[in-house]
């Protein structure tokens, strides 16, 4: 009968493999600790119209990155309202009266609707509104706005203005570009074309101007105290109302 303890020893190849495995496990452990220490990133979706996204929000996104680097902003650009269910979108910038059940609505700025065109077209047509070709903005899938040319004409009653004729665009930015290019006169919120008005690319050839509905920041009442919602609210509320302040 043989008695005594048995001792296992690694071969040289086994010791080499052990060192490699220990180093790998240490690297994995260190990486897990480092990643765990990083702040959790938050994705949030803001829905608004394409022209609001491009002309009002995008120039100021750097401020959000500076103040809240852990937030990944997703912009949903659409003319149609979508659910603020945390899946399709979390917040919205909407044009209206601010009375939306279940939502907190905070006014961003009032808007004034004015006819605008290029200075060259205004020089050719003068003060006679009937001589101006019209530019219409008709977003797809959206009912006719009360602030389109027919709605405007119903209120102001300009003699000779043919609101059924003219160019029509489904994209508001294209309509603005056409107006700048001298293709006609369009109705636009003054607050969204401050740059073009300031440098003379667009002017108001005739009147009157109309007070339009305001823009609001809206989010669910149930998420009023959500930290990510509050961070986006802080950023949006700090965006300057006049686009020309960016160049200044």
The 8 nearest C-alpha neighbors of each residue, nearest first, counted from 0:
[[1, 2, 3, 4, 5, 6, 7, 8],
 [0, 2, 3, 4, 5, 6, 7, 8],
 [1, 3, 0, 4, 5, 6, 7, 8],
 [4, 2, 5, 1, 6, 0, 7, 8],
 [5, 3, 6, 2, 7, 1, 8, 0],
 [4, 6, 3, 7, 2, 8, 1, 9],
 [7, 5, 8, 4, 3, 9, 10, 2],
 [8, 6, 5, 9, 10, 4, 13, 14],
 [7, 9, 10, 6, 13, 14, 11, 5],
 [10, 8, 13, 14, 11, 7, 12, 17],
 [9, 11, 13, 12, 14, 8, 15, 7],
 [12, 10, 14, 13, 15, 9, 16, 8],
 [11, 13, 15, 10, 14, 16, 9, 17],
 [14, 12, 10, 16, 9, 15, 11, 17],
 [13, 15, 17, 11, 16, 12, 9, 10],
 [14, 16, 12, 18, 13, 17, 11, 19],
 [15, 17, 13, 19, 14, 18, 20, 12],
 [18, 16, 14, 20, 15, 19, 21, 13],
 [19, 17, 21, 15, 16, 20, 22, 14],
 [18, 20, 16, 22, 17, 21, 23, 15],
 [21, 19, 23, 17, 22, 18, 24, 16],
 [22, 20, 18, 24, 23, 19, 17, 25],
 [21, 23, 25, 19, 20, 24, 18, 26],
 [24, 22, 20, 26, 25, 21, 19, 27],
 [25, 23, 27, 21, 26, 22, 28, 20],
 [24, 26, 22, 28, 23, 27, 29, 21],
 [27, 25, 23, 29, 24, 28, 30, 22],
 [28, 26, 24, 30, 25, 29, 31, 23],
 [27, 29, 25, 31, 26, 30, 24, 32],
 [28, 30, 26, 32, 31, 27, 25, 33],
 [31, 29, 33, 27, 32, 28, 26, 34],
 [32, 30, 28, 34, 33, 29, 35, 27],
 [31, 33, 35, 29, 30, 34, 28, 36],
 [34, 32, 30, 36, 35, 31, 29, 37],
 [35, 33, 31, 37, 36, 32, 30, 38],
 [34, 36, 32, 33, 37, 31, 38, 30],
 [35, 37, 33, 34, 32, 38, 31, 39],
 [38, 36, 34, 35, 39, 33, 40, 32],
 [39, 37, 40, 36, 69, 35, 34, 41],
 [40, 38, 37, 41, 69, 35, 36, 70],
 [41, 39, 69, 70, 38, 42, 71, 68],
 [40, 42, 70, 71, 69, 43, 39, 227],
 [41, 43, 71, 70, 72, 40, 44, 73],
 [44, 42, 72, 73, 89, 71, 41, 45],
 [45, 43, 73, 88, 89, 74, 72, 46],
 [44, 46, 90, 74, 91, 88, 75, 89],
 [47, 45, 75, 91, 76, 74, 88, 90],
 [48, 46, 92, 76, 91, 77, 75, 52],
 [47, 49, 77, 78, 76, 51, 50, 52],
 [50, 48, 76, 52, 51, 77, 53, 47],
 [49, 51, 53, 52, 48, 54, 172, 171],
 [52, 50, 55, 48, 54, 49, 53, 47],
 [51, 53, 56, 49, 50, 55, 54, 57],
 [54, 52, 50, 57, 51, 55, 49, 56],
 [53, 55, 51, 50, 52, 56, 57, 191],
 [54, 56, 51, 52, 53, 57, 242, 58],
 [57, 55, 52, 59, 58, 53, 54, 51],
 [56, 58, 59, 60, 53, 52, 55, 54],
 [59, 57, 56, 60, 55, 54, 61, 245],
 [60, 58, 57, 61, 56, 62, 238, 63],
 [61, 59, 63, 62, 57, 58, 64, 56],
 [60, 62, 64, 59, 63, 65, 58, 57],
 [63, 61, 65, 60, 64, 59, 66, 234],
 [62, 64, 60, 66, 61, 65, 67, 234],
 [65, 63, 68, 61, 67, 62, 66, 60],
 [64, 66, 62, 63, 67, 68, 61, 60],
 [65, 67, 63, 64, 62, 68, 234, 61],
 [68, 66, 64, 69, 63, 65, 70, 230],
 [69, 67, 64, 70, 65, 66, 63, 71],
 [68, 70, 40, 67, 41, 71, 38, 39],
 [71, 69, 41, 68, 40, 67, 42, 72],
 [70, 72, 42, 41, 43, 73, 69, 40],
 [73, 71, 43, 42, 44, 70, 74, 45],
 [72, 74, 44, 43, 45, 75, 71, 42],
 [75, 73, 45, 44, 46, 76, 72, 47],
 [74, 76, 46, 45, 77, 47, 73, 44],
 [77, 75, 49, 48, 47, 46, 74, 52],
 [76, 78, 48, 79, 47, 49, 75, 46],
 [79, 77, 48, 80, 138, 141, 76, 47],
 [78, 80, 77, 81, 141, 140, 48, 47],
 [81, 79, 78, 82, 77, 93, 46, 47],
 [82, 80, 79, 83, 87, 88, 46, 91],
 [83, 81, 84, 87, 88, 80, 85, 89],
 [82, 84, 88, 89, 85, 90, 81, 87],
 [83, 85, 86, 82, 88, 89, 87, 219],
 [84, 86, 89, 88, 83, 87, 44, 43],
 [87, 85, 84, 88, 89, 83, 82, 44],
 [86, 88, 85, 82, 84, 83, 81, 89],
 [87, 89, 44, 83, 85, 86, 45, 90],
 [90, 88, 85, 83, 44, 45, 84, 43],
 [91, 89, 218, 45, 217, 88, 83, 46],
 [92, 90, 46, 217, 45, 47, 216, 93],
 [91, 93, 216, 47, 215, 217, 46, 214],
 [94, 92, 215, 214, 91, 95, 47, 216],
 [93, 95, 214, 213, 212, 215, 92, 96],
 [96, 94, 212, 97, 213, 93, 214, 215],
 [95, 97, 98, 212, 213, 94, 215, 99],
 [98, 96, 104, 95, 99, 215, 105, 106],
 [99, 97, 96, 100, 104, 95, 102, 103],
 [98, 100, 102, 97, 101, 104, 103, 96],
 [101, 99, 102, 98, 103, 220, 219, 97],
 [100, 102, 220, 219, 99, 103, 221, 218],
 [103, 101, 219, 220, 218, 100, 99, 217],
 [102, 104, 220, 217, 218, 219, 105, 101],
 [105, 103, 217, 97, 216, 215, 102, 106],
 [106, 104, 216, 215, 107, 217, 103, 97],
 [107, 105, 215, 108, 214, 216, 104, 213],
 [108, 106, 215, 214, 105, 216, 236, 109],
 [107, 109, 214, 213, 106, 110, 240, 215],
 [110, 108, 213, 214, 212, 111, 107, 211],
 [109, 111, 211, 213, 188, 190, 212, 210],
 [110, 112, 210, 211, 188, 189, 209, 113],
 [111, 113, 188, 209, 187, 208, 211, 210],
 [112, 114, 208, 186, 187, 115, 189, 111],
 [115, 113, 186, 185, 203, 184, 187, 205],
 [116, 114, 203, 202, 184, 185, 201, 113],
 [115, 117, 184, 178, 201, 202, 183, 179],
 [116, 118, 201, 181, 179, 119, 120, 200],
 [119, 117, 121, 120, 122, 202, 201, 116],
 [120, 118, 122, 117, 121, 123, 181, 116],
 [119, 121, 123, 122, 117, 118, 181, 124],
 [122, 120, 118, 124, 125, 123, 119, 204],
 [121, 123, 119, 120, 125, 124, 118, 117],
 [122, 124, 120, 121, 125, 119, 118, 130],
 [125, 123, 121, 130, 122, 120, 127, 131],
 [124, 126, 121, 122, 127, 123, 204, 128],
 [125, 127, 128, 205, 124, 204, 121, 130],
 [126, 128, 129, 125, 130, 124, 131, 205],
 [129, 127, 130, 131, 126, 160, 205, 159],
 [128, 130, 160, 159, 127, 131, 161, 158],
 [131, 129, 128, 124, 127, 132, 160, 125],
 [132, 130, 129, 128, 183, 133, 124, 184],
 [133, 131, 183, 165, 184, 130, 134, 182],
 [134, 132, 165, 184, 183, 185, 131, 166],
 [133, 135, 185, 166, 184, 183, 165, 167],
 [136, 134, 167, 166, 168, 137, 133, 185],
 [135, 137, 168, 167, 169, 171, 138, 174],
 [138, 136, 169, 168, 135, 139, 167, 143],
 [139, 137, 169, 141, 136, 170, 140, 78],
 [140, 138, 141, 169, 137, 78, 142, 170],
 [139, 141, 138, 142, 79, 78, 137, 143],
 [142, 140, 139, 138, 143, 79, 78, 137],
 [141, 143, 144, 140, 138, 139, 137, 145],
 [144, 142, 141, 145, 147, 137, 146, 138],
 [143, 145, 146, 147, 142, 150, 141, 137],
 [144, 146, 150, 147, 143, 151, 149, 148],
 [147, 145, 144, 150, 151, 148, 211, 112],
 [148, 146, 150, 144, 149, 145, 151, 186],
 [147, 149, 151, 150, 162, 152, 146, 186],
 [150, 148, 152, 151, 147, 162, 153, 145],
 [151, 149, 145, 153, 147, 148, 146, 152],
 [150, 152, 148, 154, 153, 149, 146, 147],
 [153, 151, 156, 149, 155, 154, 150, 148],
 [152, 154, 150, 151, 156, 155, 149, 148],
 [153, 155, 152, 151, 156, 150, 149, 157],
 [154, 156, 152, 157, 153, 151, 207, 206],
 [157, 155, 152, 153, 154, 158, 151, 160],
 [158, 156, 155, 160, 152, 159, 128, 129],
 [159, 157, 160, 156, 129, 128, 161, 127],
 [158, 160, 129, 161, 157, 128, 130, 127],
 [159, 161, 129, 158, 157, 162, 128, 152],
 [162, 160, 163, 164, 159, 129, 133, 165],
 [163, 161, 164, 149, 148, 160, 133, 152],
 [162, 164, 161, 165, 149, 148, 133, 160],
 [165, 163, 162, 161, 133, 166, 132, 134],
 [166, 164, 133, 134, 132, 167, 135, 163],
 [165, 167, 134, 135, 133, 168, 164, 132],
 [166, 168, 135, 136, 134, 137, 165, 169],
 [169, 167, 136, 170, 174, 137, 135, 173],
 [168, 170, 138, 137, 136, 139, 171, 167],
 [171, 169, 168, 173, 172, 138, 174, 136],
 [170, 172, 174, 173, 136, 175, 50, 169],
 [171, 173, 175, 174, 170, 176, 50, 49],
 [174, 172, 176, 171, 175, 170, 177, 168],
 [173, 175, 171, 177, 172, 176, 168, 178],
 [174, 176, 172, 178, 177, 173, 179, 171],
 [177, 175, 173, 179, 178, 174, 180, 172],
 [176, 178, 180, 174, 182, 175, 179, 173],
 [177, 179, 175, 116, 181, 180, 176, 183],
 [178, 180, 176, 117, 177, 181, 200, 201],
 [181, 179, 177, 178, 182, 176, 117, 183],
 [180, 182, 117, 178, 179, 183, 120, 177],
 [183, 181, 177, 178, 180, 132, 184, 179],
 [184, 182, 132, 133, 178, 134, 181, 131],
 [183, 185, 116, 133, 115, 134, 178, 114],
 [186, 184, 134, 114, 115, 133, 187, 135],
 [185, 187, 114, 113, 112, 115, 147, 184],
 [186, 188, 112, 113, 189, 185, 114, 115],
 [189, 187, 112, 111, 190, 191, 110, 113],
 [188, 190, 191, 192, 111, 187, 112, 193],
 [189, 191, 188, 193, 192, 110, 241, 111],
 [192, 190, 189, 188, 193, 54, 55, 242],
 [193, 191, 195, 194, 189, 190, 196, 188],
 [192, 194, 196, 195, 190, 191, 197, 242],
 [193, 195, 197, 243, 192, 196, 198, 242],
 [196, 194, 200, 201, 192, 198, 197, 193],
 [195, 197, 201, 193, 199, 194, 198, 202],
 [198, 196, 194, 195, 199, 193, 243, 200],
 [197, 199, 195, 196, 200, 194, 201, 193],
 [200, 198, 196, 201, 197, 195, 202, 118],
 [199, 201, 195, 198, 117, 179, 196, 202],
 [202, 200, 117, 196, 116, 199, 195, 115],
 [201, 203, 115, 116, 196, 204, 118, 117],
 [202, 204, 115, 114, 205, 116, 113, 201],
 [205, 203, 121, 202, 115, 126, 116, 114],
 [206, 204, 203, 126, 207, 114, 128, 127],
 [207, 205, 208, 114, 204, 113, 203, 155],
 [206, 208, 209, 205, 155, 113, 114, 112],
 [207, 209, 113, 206, 112, 111, 210, 114],
 [210, 208, 112, 111, 211, 207, 113, 151],
 [209, 211, 111, 112, 110, 208, 212, 109],
 [212, 210, 111, 110, 112, 209, 213, 109],
 [211, 213, 95, 110, 94, 96, 109, 214],
 [214, 212, 109, 110, 94, 108, 95, 215],
 [213, 215, 94, 93, 107, 108, 106, 109],
 [216, 214, 106, 107, 105, 93, 92, 104],
 [215, 217, 92, 105, 104, 91, 106, 93],
 [218, 216, 104, 91, 103, 90, 102, 215],
 [217, 219, 90, 102, 103, 220, 91, 89],
 [220, 218, 102, 221, 222, 103, 101, 223],
 [219, 221, 102, 223, 103, 222, 101, 218],
 [220, 222, 219, 223, 224, 101, 102, 225],
 [223, 221, 225, 219, 220, 224, 228, 218],
 [222, 224, 220, 221, 225, 219, 228, 218],
 [225, 223, 222, 226, 229, 228, 221, 227],
 [224, 226, 222, 228, 227, 223, 229, 221],
 [227, 225, 229, 228, 230, 224, 223, 222],
 [226, 228, 230, 229, 225, 231, 41, 43],
 [229, 227, 225, 231, 230, 226, 232, 222],
 [228, 230, 232, 226, 227, 231, 233, 225],
 [229, 231, 227, 233, 232, 228, 226, 234],
 [232, 230, 234, 228, 233, 229, 235, 227],
 [231, 233, 229, 235, 230, 234, 236, 228],
 [234, 232, 230, 236, 231, 235, 229, 237],
 [233, 235, 231, 237, 232, 236, 63, 230],
 [236, 234, 232, 238, 237, 233, 231, 56],
 [235, 237, 233, 234, 238, 232, 107, 239],
 [236, 238, 234, 235, 239, 233, 232, 240],
 [239, 237, 235, 236, 240, 234, 59, 56],
 [240, 238, 241, 237, 242, 244, 236, 245],
 [239, 241, 238, 242, 108, 190, 107, 55],
 [242, 240, 243, 239, 244, 193, 190, 245],
 [241, 243, 244, 245, 193, 194, 240, 55],
 [242, 244, 245, 194, 241, 246, 193, 247],
 [245, 243, 247, 242, 246, 241, 239, 240],
 [246, 244, 243, 247, 242, 58, 241, 239],
 [245, 247, 244, 243, 242, 194, 58, 241],
 [246, 244, 245, 243, 242, 241, 194, 197]]
